[in-house]
């Protein structure tokens, strides 16, 4: 009798071990068996979550009881690349640019209409200008100074002489002095360069909004030589300090 009870105990232990082991899954690409998975897996799609078919019945799996290929699932769900996050439609205004609607300046955000090509650089130089209701005020000048000190001074120097600390340390060469360059370049070309970058200078569109790019240009115009006329009608005297 004692041996029978002992055997039964061992049998129960073996059954429990087998049951536990059967719930293990050693494929790292698949989930293990889950109890009440919808309690902690959201049925609505989460940002950047996978929408492809998977075997376990968890949130977001709309085909848990049907075996379908990835191509069939993507076709029916209409999710390209099998992800819930998709590329924004062409022409969508970036959320980060929403600050460009500031009431102080009343300058609406506009999609940039020029491509990153030498031809479009020249066209921007002829057609692109300060927004019509941009205000050349001391406040905009001071904001431009702040932006210039943050993003430009290391190469262009505090006085726009092209002798910033990175030039002095010979990290970059050939940075022109504004007094020389501004006699030849329009504000449209300056904005285009800030947007896309040119030569060794990279794009600053990720660091400055459209309005901020115009503000830093407003500040830089103070170094335009008197009498210089590159074709945009702005002189150093137009800047409000």
BATORZA-461291 format. One line per 5 residues: number of its first residue (from 0); for each residue y, z, x of N, C-alpha, C. Coordinates in steps of 0.2 Angstrom, whole numbers. Example, Ala and Ser with C-alpha at 12.3 -4.5 7.8 and 13.67 -1.06 7.14 Angstrom:
0 = -28/39/66/-22/39/62/-16/39/66; -11/35/64/-5/36/68/0/39/64
END
This chain:
0 = -6/0/4/0/0/0/6/0/4; 6/4/10/12/5/14/13/-2/18; 7/-5/20/8/-12/23/11/-17/18; 9/-17/12/11/-22/7/19/-21/6; 21/-15/6/28/-14/5/32/-16/11
5 = 29/-15/17/33/-17/23/33/-25/23; 27/-28/21/27/-35/21/33/-38/16; 33/-35/10/38/-37/5/45/-36/8; 46/-31/12/53/-30/15/55/-35/20; 50/-37/24/51/-42/29/52/-49/26
10 = 48/-50/20/49/-56/16/56/-57/14; 58/-51/11/65/-51/8/70/-53/14; 69/-50/19/74/-51/25/74/-58/27; 68/-61/28/67/-68/30/70/-73/25; 69/-71/18/72/-75/13/80/-75/13
15 = 82/-69/14/90/-68/15/92/-72/21; 89/-72/27/91/-75/33/91/-83/31; 86/-85/28/85/-92/27/91/-95/22; 92/-90/17/97/-92/12/104/-92/16; 105/-88/20/112/-88/24/112/-94/28
20 = 107/-95/32/107/-101/36/108/-108/33; 105/-108/27/106/-114/23/113/-116/21; 117/-110/21/124/-111/19/128/-113/25; 125/-114/31/129/-116/37/129/-123/38; 135/-125/40/135/-133/42/138/-133/49
25 = 135/-137/53/136/-137/60/140/-144/61; 142/-147/56/146/-153/57/153/-151/56; 157/-151/62/164/-149/61/169/-153/57; 166/-159/55/170/-164/51/169/-162/44; 165/-158/42/163/-156/35/164/-149/34
30 = 166/-147/28/167/-140/26/160/-137/25; 159/-130/25/153/-127/23/153/-126/16; 148/-123/13/147/-122/6/153/-116/4; 157/-117/-1/162/-113/-3/161/-110/-10; 162/-104/-10/162/-101/-17/169/-101/-20
35 = 169/-104/-26/175/-104/-30/181/-107/-26; 179/-113/-23/184/-116/-19/191/-118/-22; 191/-119/-28/198/-121/-31/202/-114/-32; 200/-109/-30/204/-103/-30/209/-103/-24; 207/-106/-19/211/-106/-13/213/-113/-10
40 = 210/-118/-14/212/-125/-12/216/-128/-18; 222/-130/-17/226/-132/-22/224/-139/-25; 224/-140/-31/222/-146/-34/227/-151/-33; 234/-150/-34/239/-155/-32/239/-156/-25; 240/-162/-23/240/-164/-16/246/-160/-12
45 = 244/-158/-7/248/-154/-2/251/-159/3; 257/-158/5/260/-163/10/256/-164/16; 255/-170/18/251/-172/24/244/-170/23; 241/-169/17/234/-168/16/230/-174/16; 224/-174/17/219/-180/17/217/-181/10
50 = 217/-187/8/215/-189/1/209/-193/1; 205/-194/7/199/-197/7/194/-193/3; 188/-197/1/183/-193/-2/179/-188/3; 178/-182/1/174/-178/5/168/-175/1; 163/-172/4/157/-170/0/158/-164/-4
55 = 162/-159/-1/162/-152/-5/167/-153/-10; 166/-149/-16/170/-150/-22/176/-145/-21; 181/-147/-17/187/-143/-16/193/-147/-19; 199/-143/-19/205/-146/-22/207/-152/-19; 209/-157/-23/211/-163/-20/206/-169/-20
60 = 200/-166/-21/194/-171/-21/193/-173/-29; 195/-179/-30/195/-181/-37/188/-185/-39; 184/-186/-33/178/-189/-34/172/-185/-31; 172/-179/-33/167/-174/-30/160/-176/-32; 159/-179/-38/153/-180/-41/150/-187/-41
65 = 154/-191/-37/153/-198/-36/153/-200/-29; 148/-204/-27/148/-206/-20/152/-213/-19; 158/-213/-16/162/-219/-15/164/-220/-8; 165/-226/-6/167/-227/0/175/-225/1; 177/-224/7/184/-223/8/188/-228/6
70 = 186/-235/6/190/-240/4/191/-240/-4; 186/-238/-7/186/-238/-15/190/-232/-17; 190/-227/-13/194/-221/-15/201/-223/-14; 203/-225/-8/210/-227/-7/213/-232/-12; 208/-237/-14/211/-242/-18/212/-239/-25
75 = 208/-234/-27/209/-231/-34/215/-226/-34; 216/-223/-28/221/-218/-28/228/-221/-26; 227/-227/-23/233/-230/-20/237/-227/-15; 233/-223/-11/236/-219/-5/234/-223/1; 239/-226/4/238/-230/10/237/-225/16
80 = 232/-226/20/230/-222/26/226/-216/24; 225/-215/18/221/-209/16/225/-203/16; 231/-203/16/235/-197/17/240/-197/11; 242/-190/9/246/-189/3/254/-191/5; 255/-190/12/262/-192/14/262/-199/16
85 = 267/-203/13/268/-210/14/275/-211/17; 275/-217/20/282/-219/23/286/-221/17; 293/-219/18/298/-219/12/299/-227/11; 301/-229/5/302/-236/4/308/-238/8; 309/-244/10/314/-247/14/321/-246/10
90 = 326/-244/14/332/-242/11/333/-235/9; 328/-231/9/328/-224/7/333/-220/12; 338/-216/9/343/-213/12/339/-206/15; 339/-205/22/336/-199/25/340/-193/22; 336/-188/21/338/-181/18/343/-178/23
95 = 342/-179/30/346/-176/35/353/-179/35; 354/-185/32/361/-188/31/365/-186/25; 362/-181/21/365/-179/15/372/-175/16; 372/-172/22/378/-169/24/384/-174/25; 382/-180/25/388/-185/26/392/-186/20
100 = 390/-182/15/394/-183/8/399/-177/8; 401/-174/14/405/-169/14/412/-170/10; 414/-166/6/420/-168/2/426/-168/6; 426/-165/11/432/-165/16/434/-172/18; 429/-176/19/430/-183/22/429/-188/17
105 = 425/-187/12/424/-191/6/421/-198/9; 417/-198/14/414/-204/17/407/-204/15; 405/-209/11/398/-209/8/393/-212/14; 387/-210/14/382/-212/19/381/-220/17; 380/-224/21/379/-231/20/373/-233/25
110 = 368/-237/23/363/-239/27/366/-244/33; 364/-243/39/367/-246/44/365/-254/44; 370/-258/43/368/-265/42/367/-270/48; 367/-267/54/367/-271/60/360/-269/64; 357/-274/66/350/-273/70/352/-272/77
115 = 346/-269/81/347/-268/88/346/-274/92; 350/-278/92/350/-284/96/357/-286/100; 357/-289/105/363/-291/108/368/-295/103; 365/-299/99/369/-303/95/372/-298/89; 369/-293/87/371/-289/82/376/-284/85
120 = 375/-282/92/380/-278/95/387/-282/95; 387/-288/96/393/-292/96/396/-292/89; 392/-293/84/394/-294/78/397/-287/75; 394/-281/77/396/-275/76/403/-274/79; 404/-276/85/411/-276/88/416/-279/84
125 = 415/-285/81/420/-288/77/421/-286/70; 415/-283/67/415/-281/59/416/-274/58; 413/-270/62/412/-263/61/419/-259/63; 421/-254/58/427/-251/60/426/-244/57; 431/-239/58/431/-233/55/431/-234/47
130 = 428/-229/43/428/-230/36/435/-230/34; 436/-233/28/443/-234/26/447/-228/25; 443/-222/22/446/-216/21/445/-211/26; 443/-213/32/442/-208/37/449/-205/39; 450/-199/40/456/-195/41/457/-193/49
135 = 462/-196/52/463/-195/59/467/-188/59; 464/-183/59/467/-176/59/465/-172/65; 469/-167/66/467/-162/71/460/-159/71; 458/-158/64/452/-155/63/446/-160/65; 447/-167/64/442/-172/66/442/-173/73
140 = 448/-172/76/448/-173/84/445/-167/87; 446/-161/84/442/-155/87/435/-155/86; 433/-158/80/426/-159/79/423/-164/84; 427/-169/86/424/-174/90/424/-171/97; 429/-167/99/428/-163/106/422/-159/106
145 = 421/-155/101/415/-151/101/408/-155/102; 408/-161/98/402/-165/99/402/-169/106; 407/-171/109/408/-174/115/405/-169/121; 408/-163/120/406/-157/125/398/-156/124; 395/-157/119/388/-155/118/384/-161/120
150 = 386/-167/118/381/-173/119/383/-178/125; 390/-178/127/392/-183/131/394/-181/138; 397/-175/139/400/-173/145/396/-173/151; 389/-172/150/385/-172/156/385/-178/160; 386/-184/156/386/-190/160/393/-193/161
155 = 397/-192/155/404/-195/155/409/-191/158; 408/-185/159/413/-180/162/418/-177/157; 421/-172/159/425/-168/154/431/-172/153; 433/-176/157/439/-181/157/438/-188/156; 431/-189/154/429/-196/153/430/-201/159
160 = 429/-198/165/430/-202/171/423/-204/173; 417/-203/169/411/-205/171/408/-201/177; 410/-195/178/408/-191/184/405/-184/181; 401/-185/176/397/-179/173/393/-176/178; 390/-170/177/386/-166/181/379/-170/183
165 = 377/-174/178/371/-178/180/372/-184/184; 378/-187/184/380/-192/189/381/-189/196; 384/-183/196/385/-180/202/379/-178/206; 374/-177/202/367/-175/205/363/-181/206; 366/-187/204/363/-194/206/357/-195/201
170 = 357/-192/195/352/-193/190/353/-200/187; 359/-201/186/362/-208/183/367/-211/187; 368/-217/187/373/-221/191/376/-226/186; 382/-228/188/385/-233/185/388/-232/178; 390/-225/177/393/-223/171/400/-225/171
175 = 403/-229/167/410/-231/168/415/-226/166; 421/-226/169/426/-222/167/429/-225/160; 431/-220/155/433/-223/149/440/-227/150; 444/-225/154/450/-228/155/449/-235/157; 444/-237/160/442/-244/162/438/-247/156
180 = 434/-244/153/429/-247/148/432/-248/142; 437/-243/140/440/-243/133/445/-249/132; 447/-252/137/451/-257/137/448/-264/135; 441/-263/135/437/-269/134/432/-269/128; 431/-263/125/426/-262/120/429/-259/114
185 = 427/-262/108/430/-260/101/426/-254/99; 429/-251/94/426/-245/91/419/-247/88; 418/-253/85/412/-255/82/407/-255/87; 408/-258/93/403/-258/99/401/-251/101; 406/-246/101/405/-239/103/400/-236/98
190 = 401/-237/91/397/-234/86/390/-237/87; 390/-244/88/383/-247/88/379/-244/94; 383/-243/100/379/-240/106/377/-233/104; 381/-229/101/379/-222/99/373/-222/94; 373/-227/90/367/-228/85/361/-230/89
195 = 361/-235/93/355/-238/96/354/-236/103; 359/-234/106/359/-234/114/360/-240/117; 362/-240/123/363/-246/127/362/-245/135; 358/-249/138/357/-247/145/353/-241/146; 356/-237/151/352/-230/152/354/-225/147
200 = 359/-227/142/361/-222/137/356/-223/131; 353/-217/129/349/-217/123/353/-217/117; 349/-218/111/352/-217/105/354/-210/103; 359/-209/100/362/-203/97/361/-202/90; 358/-207/87/358/-206/79/354/-200/77
205 = 349/-198/81/345/-192/79/349/-186/80; 354/-186/84/358/-180/86/364/-179/82; 367/-185/80/374/-185/76/373/-189/70; 376/-187/65/376/-191/58/381/-196/59; 382/-201/55/386/-206/55/394/-204/56
210 = 395/-199/51/402/-196/52/403/-193/59; 399/-189/61/399/-186/68/400/-191/73; 397/-197/73/398/-202/78/405/-205/78; 408/-206/72/415/-208/71/419/-203/74; 418/-196/73/422/-191/76/422/-191/83
215 = 416/-192/86/416/-192/94/420/-198/96; 420/-204/93/423/-210/95/431/-208/94; 433/-205/89/440/-203/88/442/-199/94; 438/-194/96/440/-190/102/440/-194/108; 436/-199/109/435/-203/115/441/-208/116
220 = 444/-210/110/450/-215/110/456/-212/114; 456/-205/115/462/-203/119/463/-206/126; 457/-208/128/457/-211/135/458/-218/135; 459/-221/130/461/-229/130/468/-230/133; 468/-234/138/475/-235/141/480/-238/136
225 = 486/-236/137/491/-238/133/492/-246/134; 493/-249/128/494/-257/129/487/-260/128; 482/-257/129/475/-260/129/474/-262/121; 471/-269/121/470/-271/114/463/-275/114; 458/-271/113/451/-275/113/450/-278/107
230 = 454/-277/102/453/-281/96/452/-277/89; 452/-270/90/451/-266/84/458/-263/81; 463/-263/85/469/-261/82/470/-253/84; 466/-250/87/467/-243/88/469/-242/96; 474/-238/96/477/-236/103/476/-228/104
235 = 477/-226/110/476/-219/111/481/-215/107; 487/-218/105/492/-214/101/490/-213/94; 485/-216/92/482/-215/85/478/-209/84; 476/-206/90/472/-200/90/477/-194/88; 474/-190/84/478/-183/82/475/-178/86
240 = 479/-175/91/477/-169/95/479/-163/92
END
